[in-house]
């Protein structure tokens, strides 16, 4: 019996209100995104309920008629039940959750739950739950917990209402004073926990800055950050550019923790590539703030690779969302290369060729590619290296035979274009950063 329950799919409905200022295309894109978020969370969406209204219902988000329609569906009371996607077992199905495509108030969620007869999760709660499940590092887990606690705090009062008078009140023993409510105590615990987590994050940020400074100071390494919409293929591209094994999954927000790897094959200067959390429309502001340290890699990078899903008909929306978030964190002035990925998902060869021409005409400096094609990856690799070598200079260095210990410094910090020698020593023609070449020249003069 328990095994059957475990194997049963978690079924969900999606419910949304389309406001007058939202176009049909934008509304449908948002619904599609919520269904993808539900998939990431382990839900199978079997039906979508939509309603056009001038505004959200103050009491329960959806209008009374639509709420009744959902209640009848959830409770198997409708005579003409039609699924958008039929569940695996048509004879034994149960709706677990209604997913709402907006952030709604605690009272709206509570009232909607009471009327439809099952759990209600709004868009923000869905995203928070995904982040909670996928966070791996200590920093990411702390950031997620802060965001979740901030989201839960105003909802405690509604939970207390459901518990009734006895659940809301406790005696003075062990409390701050006689009659202190559960809600007040819980709120105080939340405030204390958030303060504690914020202190932990400050300590972790200081540690990360030290590690980052150490990395950047080692052999003059440069930083590239992959940014873009979630599920645009950043992790696949990261693996292709660095030759490393990083998580690749066809799910929204599969990657939450920043991963840093060296560009491979290595170049001069040595370049570090970092992946960042994906952006999404209507990302809760609490999460934008909480994930500031994850996005700090974009601020510290000297080049951004803005990865866009070329196969998504709404890629322009991806561009806007990413640009908005980058501006919000102060990274909008960092140089960037637009990388239109997943071109291999755009129809046949003729359709791909047409799309490439269209994108290159609209975005002249962009790269159109597939992270699964080695030749495409090699071209992007070359473009990245060229960016970092554009300000390099060429110079000639002479090292006498009794100072050959400097050879390793030359090869570590510069690209050696030619090397010759005679009875006096070795002659090097090099290309490198101005500061690196200057430092080597001064070291040679001291010999």
C-alpha positions as CSV (number, residue, x, y, z in Angstrom):
1,X,0.0,0.0,0.0
2,X,2.8,2.4,0.9
3,X,4.6,1.5,-2.2
4,X,1.6,2.5,-4.3
5,X,1.3,5.9,-2.7
6,X,5.0,6.5,-3.2
7,X,4.8,5.6,-6.9
8,X,1.7,7.8,-7.6
9,X,2.5,10.9,-9.5
10,X,2.0,14.3,-7.8
11,X,-0.8,15.8,-9.8
12,X,-1.3,19.6,-10.0
13,X,-3.6,22.2,-11.6
14,X,-2.4,25.5,-12.8
15,X,-4.6,28.5,-12.2
16,X,-4.0,32.1,-13.5
17,X,-5.8,35.4,-14.0
18,X,-5.0,37.3,-17.2
19,X,-5.1,41.1,-16.5
20,X,-6.0,43.6,-19.3
21,X,-2.4,44.8,-19.7
22,X,-1.0,41.3,-20.3
23,X,-0.9,40.1,-23.9
24,X,-2.0,36.6,-24.9
25,X,1.6,35.7,-25.9
26,X,3.1,37.0,-22.6
27,X,0.3,35.2,-20.6
28,X,0.9,31.9,-22.3
29,X,4.7,32.2,-21.9
30,X,4.2,32.7,-18.2
31,X,1.9,29.7,-17.9
32,X,4.4,27.5,-19.8
33,X,7.1,28.7,-17.5
34,X,5.0,27.8,-14.4
35,X,4.4,24.3,-15.8
36,X,8.1,23.9,-16.3
37,X,8.7,25.0,-12.7
38,X,6.1,22.4,-11.6
39,X,8.0,19.7,-13.5
40,X,11.2,20.7,-11.8
41,X,9.3,20.4,-8.4
42,X,8.1,16.9,-9.4
43,X,4.5,17.7,-10.3
44,X,2.6,16.6,-13.4
45,X,0.2,19.4,-14.5
46,X,-3.0,17.8,-15.8
47,X,-5.2,20.9,-16.3
48,X,-4.9,24.7,-16.6
49,X,-7.7,27.0,-15.5
50,X,-7.5,30.6,-16.8
51,X,-9.7,33.6,-16.3
52,X,-9.7,37.2,-17.7
53,X,-10.4,39.8,-15.1
54,X,-9.8,43.5,-14.5
55,X,-8.0,42.6,-11.3
56,X,-7.5,39.8,-8.8
57,X,-10.3,38.8,-6.5
58,X,-9.5,40.4,-3.1
59,X,-10.9,37.4,-1.3
60,X,-9.4,34.4,-3.1
61,X,-7.5,35.6,-6.3
62,X,-9.9,33.9,-8.7
63,X,-13.5,34.8,-9.3
64,X,-16.2,32.8,-7.5
65,X,-17.3,30.9,-10.7
66,X,-13.8,29.8,-11.5
67,X,-13.2,28.7,-7.9
68,X,-16.3,26.5,-8.0
69,X,-15.1,25.0,-11.3
70,X,-11.8,24.1,-9.8
71,X,-13.4,22.7,-6.7
72,X,-15.7,20.5,-8.8
73,X,-12.6,19.2,-10.7
74,X,-10.6,18.5,-7.6
75,X,-13.4,16.6,-5.9
76,X,-14.4,14.7,-9.1
77,X,-17.8,16.3,-9.1
78,X,-17.7,17.5,-12.7
79,X,-19.5,15.3,-15.2
80,X,-17.3,16.3,-18.2
81,X,-13.8,16.2,-16.7
82,X,-11.3,16.8,-19.4
83,X,-7.5,16.8,-18.9
84,X,-5.0,18.8,-20.8
85,X,-2.6,15.9,-20.0
86,X,-4.3,12.8,-18.7
87,X,-2.7,11.2,-15.5
88,X,-1.1,7.8,-15.8
89,X,-3.9,6.2,-13.8
90,X,-7.3,7.4,-15.0
91,X,-9.1,5.2,-12.5
92,X,-7.3,6.5,-9.4
93,X,-6.2,10.1,-9.5
94,X,-6.1,12.9,-7.0
95,X,-5.1,16.5,-7.3
96,X,-2.4,17.4,-4.7
97,X,-1.9,21.1,-5.4
98,X,-3.2,24.1,-7.2
99,X,-0.3,26.2,-8.5
100,X,-1.2,29.9,-8.9
101,X,0.8,32.0,-11.5
102,X,1.2,35.1,-9.3
103,X,2.3,35.9,-5.8
104,X,-0.9,36.1,-3.7
105,X,-1.5,37.2,-0.2
106,X,-1.7,34.8,2.8
107,X,-5.5,35.4,3.2
108,X,-6.1,34.8,-0.6
109,X,-4.2,31.5,-0.4
110,X,-6.0,30.4,2.8
111,X,-9.4,31.2,1.3
112,X,-8.6,29.5,-2.0
113,X,-7.4,26.4,-0.2
114,X,-10.6,26.2,1.8
115,X,-12.8,26.6,-1.3
116,X,-11.1,24.2,-3.7
117,X,-10.2,21.6,-1.1
118,X,-6.5,21.1,-1.6
119,X,-3.1,22.8,-1.1
120,X,-2.4,26.1,-2.9
121,X,1.1,27.2,-3.9
122,X,1.7,30.6,-5.5
123,X,4.5,31.2,-8.0
124,X,6.9,32.6,-5.3
125,X,6.4,29.5,-3.1
126,X,7.0,27.2,-6.0
127,X,10.3,28.9,-6.8
128,X,11.4,29.0,-3.1
129,X,10.7,25.3,-2.8
130,X,12.8,24.5,-5.9
131,X,15.6,26.6,-4.5
132,X,15.3,24.8,-1.1
133,X,15.5,21.4,-2.7
134,X,18.4,22.2,-5.1
135,X,20.7,24.3,-2.9
136,X,23.8,22.3,-2.1
137,X,26.5,24.7,-0.7
138,X,26.3,26.1,2.8
139,X,26.0,29.7,1.4
140,X,23.1,28.8,-1.0
141,X,21.2,26.9,1.7
142,X,21.5,29.9,4.1
143,X,20.4,32.3,1.4
144,X,17.4,30.1,0.5
145,X,16.4,29.8,4.2
146,X,16.4,33.6,4.6
147,X,14.1,34.0,1.6
148,X,11.8,31.2,2.8
149,X,11.6,32.7,6.3
150,X,10.9,36.1,4.9
151,X,8.1,34.6,2.8
152,X,6.6,32.6,5.7
153,X,6.6,35.4,8.3
154,X,3.5,37.3,7.1
155,X,1.7,33.9,6.6
156,X,1.9,32.9,10.2
157,X,-1.1,34.9,11.2
158,X,-3.2,33.1,8.6
159,X,-2.0,29.7,9.9
160,X,-2.9,30.9,13.4
161,X,-6.4,31.7,12.3
162,X,-6.8,28.1,11.0
163,X,-5.6,26.8,14.4
164,X,-8.4,28.7,16.3
165,X,-8.2,30.6,19.6
166,X,-6.5,27.7,21.5
167,X,-3.8,27.4,18.9
168,X,-3.1,31.1,18.9
169,X,-2.7,31.5,22.6
170,X,-0.2,30.1,25.1
171,X,0.4,30.6,28.8
172,X,3.2,32.8,30.2
173,X,5.3,29.8,31.2
174,X,8.4,29.8,29.0
175,X,7.1,32.8,27.0
176,X,7.9,36.5,27.0
177,X,4.8,37.2,29.1
178,X,1.4,36.0,30.0
179,X,-0.7,35.3,27.0
180,X,2.0,35.7,24.4
181,X,0.7,34.1,21.2
182,X,2.3,31.4,19.1
183,X,2.4,33.8,16.2
184,X,4.4,36.4,18.2
185,X,6.9,33.8,19.4
186,X,7.3,32.3,16.0
187,X,7.8,35.7,14.4
188,X,10.5,36.5,17.0
189,X,12.2,33.1,16.3
190,X,12.1,33.9,12.6
191,X,13.7,37.3,13.1
192,X,16.4,35.8,15.3
193,X,17.1,33.0,12.8
194,X,17.3,35.5,9.9
195,X,19.7,37.7,11.8
196,X,21.8,34.6,12.6
197,X,21.9,33.5,9.0
198,X,22.8,37.0,7.8
199,X,25.8,37.0,10.1
200,X,26.8,33.6,8.7
201,X,26.5,34.9,5.1
202,X,28.6,37.9,5.9
203,X,31.3,35.6,7.2
204,X,31.0,33.4,4.2
205,X,31.2,36.4,1.8
206,X,34.4,37.6,3.5
207,X,35.8,34.1,3.0
208,X,34.7,33.9,-0.6
209,X,36.3,37.3,-1.3
210,X,39.6,36.1,0.1
211,X,39.4,33.0,-2.0
212,X,38.5,35.0,-5.1
213,X,41.3,37.5,-4.6
214,X,43.7,34.5,-4.2
215,X,42.4,33.0,-7.4
216,X,42.6,36.2,-9.4
217,X,46.0,37.0,-8.1
218,X,47.4,33.7,-9.1
219,X,49.0,33.8,-12.6
220,X,47.0,36.8,-13.7
221,X,43.7,34.9,-14.2
222,X,40.7,36.6,-15.8
223,X,37.1,35.9,-15.0
224,X,34.2,35.0,-17.3
225,X,30.7,34.6,-15.9
226,X,27.9,32.7,-17.7
227,X,24.6,34.5,-17.2
228,X,21.2,34.1,-18.7
229,X,17.7,32.6,-18.4
230,X,17.3,29.4,-16.5
231,X,17.4,26.3,-18.8
232,X,19.2,28.2,-21.6
233,X,22.0,25.7,-21.6
234,X,24.5,27.4,-19.4
235,X,25.6,24.3,-17.6
236,X,26.1,22.4,-20.9
237,X,28.1,25.3,-22.2
238,X,30.1,25.4,-19.0
239,X,31.0,21.8,-19.3
240,X,32.0,22.2,-23.0
241,X,34.2,25.3,-22.4
242,X,36.0,23.8,-19.4
243,X,36.1,20.1,-20.0
244,X,34.6,19.5,-16.6
245,X,31.7,17.5,-15.2
246,X,29.0,19.8,-14.0
247,X,25.3,19.1,-13.4
248,X,23.3,19.2,-16.7
249,X,19.6,18.7,-16.4
250,X,16.6,19.7,-18.5
251,X,14.9,21.5,-15.6
252,X,14.5,25.0,-14.5
253,X,16.9,26.0,-11.7
254,X,18.9,22.8,-11.9
255,X,22.0,24.9,-11.0
256,X,21.9,27.1,-7.9
257,X,25.5,27.0,-6.6
258,X,28.2,28.9,-8.4
259,X,30.7,26.6,-10.1
260,X,34.1,27.9,-11.1
261,X,36.4,26.1,-13.6
262,X,39.4,27.1,-15.8
263,X,38.8,27.6,-19.5
264,X,40.2,24.6,-21.4
265,X,42.4,24.4,-23.4
266,X,44.1,26.9,-21.1
267,X,45.3,30.3,-22.5
268,X,47.4,33.2,-21.5
269,X,46.1,34.8,-19.4
270,X,44.5,31.8,-17.6
271,X,40.7,32.4,-17.7
272,X,38.3,31.2,-15.0
273,X,34.7,30.5,-16.1
274,X,31.8,30.6,-13.5
275,X,28.2,29.5,-13.9
276,X,25.5,31.4,-12.1
277,X,21.9,30.9,-11.0
278,X,19.5,31.3,-13.9
279,X,17.2,34.3,-14.2
280,X,13.4,34.1,-14.5
281,X,10.6,36.5,-15.0
282,X,9.0,37.6,-11.7
283,X,11.9,36.1,-9.7
284,X,10.9,37.0,-6.1
285,X,12.7,40.1,-4.9
286,X,13.7,38.3,-1.7
287,X,15.6,35.8,-3.8
288,X,17.3,38.4,-6.0
289,X,18.6,39.9,-2.7
290,X,19.4,36.6,-1.1
291,X,21.2,35.3,-4.2
292,X,23.3,38.5,-4.5
293,X,26.4,36.5,-3.5
294,X,25.7,33.9,-6.2
295,X,25.4,36.7,-8.8
296,X,28.5,38.5,-7.4
297,X,30.5,36.3,-9.9
298,X,28.9,38.4,-12.6
299,X,30.0,41.6,-10.9
300,X,33.6,40.4,-10.5
301,X,33.9,39.1,-14.0
302,X,35.5,41.2,-16.7
303,X,33.4,39.5,-19.4
304,X,29.9,38.1,-19.3
305,X,28.6,35.4,-21.6
306,X,24.9,36.1,-21.9
307,X,23.5,32.7,-22.9
308,X,20.1,32.8,-24.7
309,X,18.0,29.8,-25.9
310,X,17.8,30.4,-29.7
311,X,15.1,27.7,-30.0
312,X,12.7,29.5,-27.6
313,X,10.2,31.7,-29.6
314,X,10.1,34.1,-26.7
315,X,13.9,34.5,-26.5
316,X,13.5,38.3,-26.6
317,X,11.7,38.1,-23.2
318,X,14.7,36.1,-21.9
319,X,17.0,39.0,-23.1
320,X,14.8,41.6,-21.3
321,X,14.7,39.6,-18.0
322,X,18.4,39.0,-17.9
323,X,19.2,42.6,-18.7
324,X,16.8,43.8,-16.0
325,X,18.4,41.6,-13.3
326,X,21.9,42.5,-14.4
327,X,21.0,46.1,-14.1
328,X,19.4,45.5,-10.7
329,X,22.7,44.0,-9.3
330,X,24.8,46.7,-11.0
331,X,26.5,44.5,-13.6
332,X,24.9,46.1,-16.7
333,X,28.2,47.9,-17.6
334,X,30.3,44.7,-17.7
335,X,31.3,43.8,-21.3
336,X,29.3,40.9,-22.7
337,X,29.1,38.5,-25.6
338,X,25.6,37.4,-26.5
339,X,25.6,33.6,-27.1
340,X,22.5,32.2,-28.8
341,X,22.7,28.6,-27.8
342,X,20.6,25.5,-28.8
343,X,20.6,26.4,-32.5
344,X,20.5,22.6,-33.2
345,X,17.0,22.6,-31.7
346,X,15.7,25.0,-34.4
347,X,14.2,22.8,-37.1
348,X,16.2,21.4,-40.0
349,X,19.4,22.8,-41.5
350,X,17.6,25.3,-43.7
351,X,15.6,26.7,-40.7
352,X,18.8,26.8,-38.6
353,X,20.6,28.8,-41.4
354,X,17.8,31.2,-41.7
355,X,17.7,31.7,-37.9
356,X,21.5,32.3,-37.8
357,X,21.2,35.0,-40.5
358,X,18.4,36.7,-38.6
359,X,20.2,36.7,-35.3
360,X,23.5,37.9,-36.7
361,X,21.8,40.8,-38.6
362,X,19.9,41.9,-35.4
363,X,22.8,41.3,-33.0
364,X,26.0,41.8,-35.1
365,X,28.5,40.7,-32.5
366,X,26.6,37.7,-31.2
367,X,27.7,34.0,-31.4
368,X,25.1,31.5,-32.6
369,X,26.0,28.0,-31.7
370,X,25.2,24.6,-30.1
371,X,27.1,23.7,-26.9
372,X,27.0,20.1,-28.2
373,X,29.0,20.9,-31.4
374,X,32.8,21.0,-30.8
375,X,33.5,23.4,-33.7
376,X,31.0,25.9,-32.3
377,X,32.6,25.6,-28.8
378,X,36.1,26.1,-30.3
379,X,34.9,29.3,-32.1
380,X,33.5,30.7,-28.8
381,X,36.7,29.7,-27.0
382,X,38.7,31.7,-29.5
383,X,36.4,34.7,-29.2
384,X,36.8,34.7,-25.4
385,X,40.6,34.4,-25.6
386,X,40.7,37.2,-28.2
387,X,38.8,39.4,-25.8
388,X,41.5,39.0,-23.1
389,X,44.4,39.3,-25.5
390,X,43.2,42.4,-27.3
391,X,45.1,44.7,-25.0
392,X,48.2,42.6,-24.8
393,X,51.6,43.8,-26.2
394,X,54.5,42.1,-27.8
395,X,58.0,42.3,-26.5
396,X,61.4,40.7,-26.7
397,X,63.2,39.5,-23.6
398,X,66.8,38.2,-23.2
399,X,67.7,35.9,-20.3
400,X,71.4,35.0,-19.8
401,X,72.2,31.3,-19.1
402,X,72.8,32.0,-15.4
403,X,69.2,33.3,-14.9
404,X,67.2,30.6,-16.5
405,X,65.0,30.4,-13.4
406,X,63.0,33.2,-15.0
407,X,62.0,30.9,-17.9
408,X,59.1,29.5,-15.9
409,X,57.8,33.0,-15.1
410,X,57.8,33.8,-18.8
411,X,55.8,30.7,-19.8
412,X,53.4,31.2,-16.9
413,X,52.4,34.8,-17.6
414,X,53.0,35.3,-21.3
415,X,52.4,33.6,-24.6
416,X,55.8,32.7,-26.1
417,X,55.8,33.4,-29.8
418,X,59.4,32.4,-30.5
419,X,62.5,31.3,-28.7
420,X,66.1,31.3,-29.9
421,X,69.4,31.1,-28.2
422,X,73.2,31.6,-28.6
423,X,76.2,31.3,-26.4
424,X,75.1,34.2,-24.2
425,X,71.6,33.1,-23.3
426,X,68.0,32.8,-24.6
427,X,65.9,35.3,-26.6
428,X,62.1,35.3,-26.2
429,X,59.5,37.0,-28.3
430,X,56.4,37.2,-26.1
431,X,52.9,38.5,-26.0
432,X,51.2,39.3,-22.7
433,X,49.5,41.8,-20.4
434,X,51.3,45.2,-20.1
435,X,51.9,44.7,-16.4
436,X,53.1,41.2,-16.8
437,X,55.6,42.1,-19.5
438,X,56.8,45.1,-17.6
439,X,57.3,43.0,-14.5
440,X,59.3,40.4,-16.4
441,X,61.4,43.1,-18.1
442,X,62.3,44.6,-14.7
443,X,63.2,41.1,-13.4
444,X,65.5,40.6,-16.3
445,X,67.3,43.9,-15.8
446,X,68.0,43.0,-12.2
447,X,69.8,39.9,-13.2
